[in-house]
Amino acid sequence: MNTAPPRTGVVHSVCPHDCPDTCSILSRVEDGRLVKISGNPDHPVTRGTLCRKVLNAPERVYGKERLTFPMMRDGPKGEGKFKPITWTEAIEAITGRWRKIIAQDGPHAVLPFFGSGTEGLVHGHIVGRRFFNRLGSLQLDRTICTKAGRQGYQYTMGASVGADPTAIKDCALVIDWGVNSASTNIHQQIFLKEARRNGARYVVVNPLSVAGAEGADAHLRPRPGSDAALALSMMQVMISEDLIDRDFIDRFTLGFDKLAKKVTQFTPEAAETMTGVPADDIRNFARLYGGLKSSFIYVGPGCQRHTNGGMMLRTLACLPGLTGAWRHPGGGIYFPTSTCFPADFRALEGNALRPNPATAYNMIGLAAMLDGPNVKSLYVFNGNPASVLYNQSRVRKGLSRDDLFTVVHERQMTDTARYADILLPATTQFEQDDLLFSYYHLSLLLNRRAIDPVGECRSNLDTFGDLARGMGFKDPCFDENETDIIKAVLDLDFPALSGLDREKLFADGWAQAGADPVIEAFKGHRTPTPSGKIEFYSK
């Protein structure tokens, strides 16, 4: 794998954002400079189209906001005043401070924080966790997005397997539930329009008037946090009016009698008081869903960001089990979680390197972690906690601590970067190699370096390698380059990877995942729950 960027030509890239589409990109380079990006027309989902979030990438790569050299704070925290330093000075300042902190307070006093600045396996998942495992720090439990819903969904379905959202063209009914796909999953609109041309009815369930709702056949607006009550009321109507598939229920589900008894209290009139949706609208929706059994539900992460979020998804996942929607092409339910790709990459994250037992902290608890005296240093990469976390004022108060040594590796002056003691310039996706998987279409995508790093910017891989050497770590993994790690990923023993066409991956920038036994069994209505069935009831 040749990682040297061309002086002039077209390079296969991949959008790094935490987005279902995971677009395949063609990056045009002229005289060593990125001049234009476009969607790959040969990718079956991207189809030549990119969203506005990334189309201006060349301007951002070379924009005046870009950080291009290391800096040290030169004023009060939060004011964003810095002076330039060299990379050598930066690495010595960071590792020197960390050695003192660890000697006095232990490695848990150094805290990593990272978000979804890139979803690349190398730069977003592996190299950071590998370094902080070797350091012995707490690791980050990334819970902010879909973890609650994922857990609930798995209680019903056994794993993060579901309907293929790109295969809905033959469905009679398509439901967008708690999702704004027109803004956050734009390529789904291709398949939705195809289904609608074929006669599909379309329903939106969302408290907000999201894009596309104005053209739906129905728009139900439940109060935030009440989606499970709406679903239970639909079940009450469907069961009482026999709008269910009893053969499917008998053969492929568990606990129907208990569920049927439970939902009797959720009449549309009772649900109206909980959801704010008129009883007649609930009844009509239930009859539509129960009557059109070739149906697809796309559930977004928004509706599970509540205290009952796990049970919300557990409940919604029961709906297609009642109607037997899984029997029909494209039918069922889809919840976009990052565990949909059937392979596990944690073996490369360096748990065996730890000098102490693995311990994690919940990312949404960062403010509480910074409140106390136990955390002496914070290292932020691929993230911006001062803007994205709950309790922002409390987070920023913690970041303002004079005794907190904060290092931020970033591309521009974010809200968090303004609180840094040491600010390091980061590369963009176009200045590094990486491998990405999609949790929407089952494919793996290869991102090639299109240009050399701007200024003195360094990637996560290179920066963590420098920090490892500064800490005196001699482990061979810190000498690996991107090609080494990508090869290690592809050599993992999972059918999705071993059955993948590597030649196509390297030639075309993407390849379909190999057939996975769990997904193949799921197509035959064998779910990976303890019972092997869809579990309306779970112990």
N, C-alpha and C positions, 0 to 999 in steps of 0.2 A: 504494500500500500504506500504509494508515494504521497507524502503530505506537503510537498513544496507547492505553493500556490503558483498559478501561471502568471506571466506578465500580461498576457491578453488571452481571453477565452471565456468559456462558460463552465461554471462549476456547479455540481449538485450540492445544494444546501438544504437545511431543514429548519422550519420555524421552531425556536426554542421555547415558546410560551407554553404555559400550563393550560392547554386548550385541546378539546377532543380532536379537532381536525388534523393536528400535527402535519402541517402542509409541507409538501415537497416543493422546493424552490430552485429556480435556475438563477444563479448569480453571474451577471456579466461583468467582467473585469477588462479594463483597458489601461495599458501601461502601468500595471500594478495597482490600479485604483478601482474600487467598487463603484460602478456607475449606474447600475440598474438591477432590480430583482423582479422576477415574475413567477407566477405559479407554473408548476410543471404540467404541461398539457397531457403528458403520458401517464400521470398518476390517476388511478380510477376514482379518487375522491377529490383531490385538489383540482383537477381538470382545468388547469391554467388560470385559476382565480385565487387571489390573495385578498385578505381584508385590509382595511385602512390602517390597522394597528401596525402593520409591518411594511407597507409599500414605500414608506419614506425612510427605509433603513439606511440608504447611502447618506442622506442628509444627517441622520443621527450619528452615524459612524464618524463623520468628519465635522460635526457641529461644534459650535463654540462652547457648548455645555460639557463636552467630553473632557474627562480627567485624563491627563496624558503623562503625569509624572508623580512620584510619591511625595507626600507632604506631611508635615507635623503641625499640630495645633499651635496657633500663635495668638491666642486670645481666649476669652471665656467660652466655655462649652455652649454650643447651640448657635453661636454667632457666625460660624462658618469661616473663621479667619485662620489661614494656614500659611506656612512658608515651605518652599521646596527643600527636599532632602534627596539623597541618593537611595537606590534600592539597598545597597550594602548597609547604609545607616539605618534604614527602616527595619530590615531583618534583624540587625544587631539590637536595636531598641526593643523590638517585640520579644525576641527570644531571651534577651537578658532580663527583661521584666518578668516574663513567664517563669524562668528558672527560679527567680527569687520568690515569686508567689507560691509556686509549687513546693519549694523547700519549706516555706513557713506555714502554708495553709492547705497543701495537698492539691492534686490535679482537679478536683471538683470545684475549685475556686476559679477556674478558667471555663467560661461558658461559650459554646458555639451557638449561633443562630443563623439559619439559612431558610430561604423560602423557595420559590419557583422561578428565580431569575433565569435559569435555564433548566429544562427538563432532560438535558443530555445525561446519559448514564455515566459518562466519564466525569464531566465537570459539574454536574448537578447532583449526582447520587453517590458515586464511589469515592473520589479522591478526598473529599472533605470528611466523610465518615471514617475513612481509613486513617487519616491523620489524627483525628480526635480520639479514635480508639487507641492508637499508639500512645497518645498523650495521657490517656486515662481519665479524660474529662467526662462529665455527663454527656449523654447523647441527646439529640433532639427528637421528641415524639411529635411528628407532624400531623396534628389533629384538626387543623383549622378548616379544612375543606369538606371532606366527605366521610370522615371516619365513623361518625355516629350512624349515618345512613347505611354505610357499608356493613357495619356489624349487624344492624337490624335486618338488612336484606339477606345476609348470610344465614340468619336464623330460619328464614323461610325457604331459601333456595340452596343453601349449602356452600355457595361460593359466588364470586363476582362474575357469574355467567348469566347471559340473558339474550334477548332478541338482538338481531343484527339491525341497527337503525338504517343501514343503507339498503335493506332488502324489503322495504315496506310498500313497494309499488302495487302489490296485489291486495293490500289490506283494505277492508271496507270502512274502517274507522281508525283515525290517527288522533292521539291525545297528547298534547304538550302540557305536562303537569309540573308546575313550579319551575319552569325553564323558559329562558328567553333565547331560543335557538337562533332567531334571526340576527341577534347581536353577538352571541357567544359560541355559535356552532354553525357558521354561515353555510357550509356545504350541505348541511342537513336540509336546507331549503330546496336543493336540487331534487332530493328524493321525496320530500313532501309534495312538491309541485307535480312530480310524476304520479304519485298516488292520487292526488286530487284530479288530475286529468283523467285518471282511470275510474273516477266516480267516488273516491273515498270521502266520507264525512270527516270534518275536522273540528275538534273541541279544544279550547284552552282553559286550563284551570290555573288561575293566578290572581292574587289580590290586585295586581297592577294591570294597567292597560299596556301590555308589552307589544312590541312590534308584531304585526300579523294577526293580533287578536280581533282587529276590526273586520277581518275577512273570514273569521271562523264561523261555523254553523252555530256554535254556542260558546259563551264565555262565562264560566262560573268563577265567582270571586270570594272564596272563603277567607275568613279572618286568618291572619298569620298564626300558624301553630295549630290550626283546626283541621288539617287535611285528613288525618286519620279518622276523625268523626265523620267527615264526608264519605270516605271510602266505606266505613262500617255501615253507614246508612244505605249506600248503594247496594251493599251485600244483603241488607235486610229486605230491600225491595226485590232484588234478583232471586233470592231464595224463596220468599213468600209467593212470588209470581212464577216460580219455576223457570226462570230465565238462565238456567245453568246447564252445564254438560255433566250429567250424572255418571255417564260411563267413564269420562275422563277422571272425575272425582274419585270414583270407586277404584280405578286402576292405578292412578298416579299421585294421589294425595293422601295425607294423614290428618285425622282430627276434624273432619267435616262436621260431625254431630256436635262437637264442643263449640266450634265456630258458629254453627247455626243457632245454638242456644244463646251464645254471647250477643249476637247482633240483634236479637229481638227487641232490646231496649233502645236501639238506634233507629227509630222510625224517622221518616223525613221531617215530621213536625218537631221531634226532639232534637234532631240534628240542626234544624233551622236556628234554634236558640243558641247552639254552640258555634255554628259556622257563619251565620248571617246569610246563608244562601237560602232563598225561598224553597219551601218544601216541594212545591210543584216542579221547580227546576231540578231538584235532587232526584225526584221520582222520574222525570223525563230523561235525565242523564243516565240513570240506572237502567231504564228500559232500552235506551239506545245502545248502551254498552252490552247489556245482556242479549239484545236481539242481534247485534252485529258481531258475531263471535270471532270473525277474522279481524282482530283489533290489535293495535300497538300503542303502548303507553311509554312516553319518554318522560322520565322523572328527573328533574334538575336538582342540584344540591341545595337550592334555596330553601325548600320546604323542610329540610332536616336540620336546619340551623336553629334549633329550639331545644328546650330541656327534654322534650319528648321525641327528639329527632330520630333516635334509633327505632323506636316503636312505630314511628310514622312510616318508615320504609318497610319495616316488617309487615305492616298492615297493607300498604299499597301493593307489595309483592304477592299478596294473596289473591288479588283480583283476577289475573288471567288464569289462575288455577281453578277458579270457580267456573269460568266460561269455556275452559279448554282452548283458549286462544293459542296456546303453544302448538296445537295440532296444525295450525294454518300457516302457510308461507309468510314469513315476516312478522308473524303474530307473537305477542307476549309483552314483556316489559324490559326496559333498558334503563339502567342507572349508571351514569358515566363515572366509574371509579378507576383509580390508577392501578388497580390490581386485575383489570380485565385481561391484560396481556398474559398468556399462560406460561410465564417463566419467573423464576426468583433469582434476583441478582445479589442478594445479601451475602453470599459466600465470598464476594470480592470486596466487601466493605471492611475487612480486617479485624473481625472480632477476636481472632486468635492473637492479635498483636497486643491486646490489652494487658497492662500490668496489674489490673484490679478487676473485680466483677463489673459486668455491664450494668449501668443504671441510666435511666432516661428521665427527662423532665418534659412536661407538657408545654408546647410552644405558646399556648394562650395564657400560660402562667408566668410569662417573662417578667411582667411588671412586679409580681409578688417576689420573684427571685431577686430582682434588682433592689427591692425595698430593704432587704436585710444586709448584714455585713459579710455574709459568707461568700458572695460572688465578688471577686476582685478584678476580673477582666472579662470583657465580652468581645468575641470575634464574630463579625457579621459579614456574610457573603451571600450572593444570590437573594438578597432580601432587604426589606425596608421596614423594620418593626415599628418605627415611630409613626408610620402611616397606616399600616395594615392591621395592627393588633387592636383588640379590645382595650378599654381603659387607656386611651392614648395619653391623657394628661399624666396618668400614673407612670406609664412607660417613659415619657419624656423627663419626668422628675427623676426617675432612676438613672437615665442616661446623663443627667446633669451632675451626678455625684462626682466630686473632685477626686475621690479615691478609687473610682472605677476606671481602669485602663481599657479604653475601647479602641479596637482596630476595625476599620471598615474597608472592604475590598469592593470597589464599585466603579461604574462607568461615568457617573455624573454626580453632582452635588445634591443628593437626596436629603430628605428631612433627617434621616438617621446619620448620614455622612457628616452633617453639621456638628454632631456631637463627638466625632472621632478625635482621638489623640494622635493616631497614625492613620492616614488615608492613603490607600493603595489603588492605583489605576488598573482596571480590569479590561480584559478583551471582550469583544462581542462574539456572537456565534460565527461571524464571517472570518474571524481571525484564529480559529481553532478547529480541530477535528473532533467529531463526536458521533455517538450512536444513539438514536432515539426510538422509542416504541410509542405506538398510539394506543389509547384506551377507547377508541371509537372504531377505527378500522384495524383489523388484525394484521398489521405489517410493521416491519422494522425498517428504519430509514437511516441512511448514512450521510452525515454532514462533513463535507470536505472544506478545508481551509481555503478561502478564496483570496485573501490578501495577507500580507505580513501585518503584525500588530502595529497599531498607530502609536507613535511616540514611544514611551517606555511601558506601555501596557503589558501586563502579564496575565496568563490564564490561571485558573484555579489550580490546575495540575502543576504548573511551574512554580506558583507561589507556595503551595503546600510542600513541594519538593525543597524549596529554599528554606522554609521554616523547619522542615524535618532535619535538614543538615545543620541548621543553626542550633537546634535542640540536641544535636549529637546522635540522632537516630541513624543506625546503620542498616536498617532493614532493606533488603533488595527491592521491595515494592516501590520505594520512594525514588528509585532510579528508572522506573518504567515510563515509557512515553505513551502517547495516545494510542499508537498502533498496538503496543503490547496489551493495553487494557481492552481495546476493542476485540482483539483476538481472544483474550481470556473470556470475554462475554460470549462470543460466538461458540466457544468450546464448552460452555456449560451444558450439562446433560439434561436438556429439556427438549421434548419433541418439537416445540414451537421454534427452537433454534436449530436443532440437528436436521429438521426437515425443511429448513429454509434454503433457498437457492442463493448461495454466496456469490456465485458469478454474476447473477442478476443484481444483487445488492451493490456490488462494487462497480458494475457497469452503469446501472440506471439510477442509483441512489436510493433504491427501495426494493423490498421483496416481501412477498406474502409470507406470513408465519406458517410453519409446518403444522400439520393436523395434530390437535391435542386430544388425548383420550377422554379427558373430562368433558370437553366441548362436544366431542363426537357422541359420548354417552348421553349428554344432555339433549341432543337432537332426537334421541330415542326415548325421551322423557324419564331418564334415569338421573336423578339429581344427587349431588354429593353431600346430602344430609345424612344423619345417622340411620334414618329409615330407608334412604334411597328414594324418597318421595318428597314432593312439595309439602312442607309441614305447616298446616294451619295451626296445629298444636305442637308445642315444643316443650320438652322437659327441662 
